[in-house]
Structure formats: structure tokens, C-alpha cells
Amino acid sequence: MNDLQYIVSGALSLSVSIYVLARRSKTLVLKFLFLFGIVVSIWEFSSWFSRISPDATIAILSFKIAF
């Protein structure tokens, strides 16, 4: 159940980033907000994957991606 928070927050960050890019991507600040959202969602998904991975080497690799 605790692993669900990584998926929900990653999906929420990704969807807000795509919404910002699709609607109002005219200013530089909003482009940086999109980039930040993408980075956060990658971090969330790799943290989730490191928690559920069955193999220790895959967990270490995804942990290195996350941090």
C-alpha cells in the first residue's frame, strides 16, 4: 500500500507537466515547470521501481537513477 504513493504522485506530476506544456507553454518559466515535473516523475517512478524490484542488482540500478 505504501508503494502506491509513488505511482500516484508520479502520474500526477506527469499529467500536470503535460497539461502545462499543452496549454500555456509560451513563457520560459512554464517550460522550466514542465522540465521540473518530468524530472520529478522520473524520480518517483524509479523510486517505486527500486522498492518493488525482485532482484538486488536491479534495485541498486534504479536507486542510482533515482538519486
Secondary structure, DSSP 8 states (H G I E B T S, - for coil): -TTHHHHHHHHHHHHHHHHHHHH---SHHHHHHHHHHHHHHHHHHHHHHHHH-SSHHHHHHHHHHH-
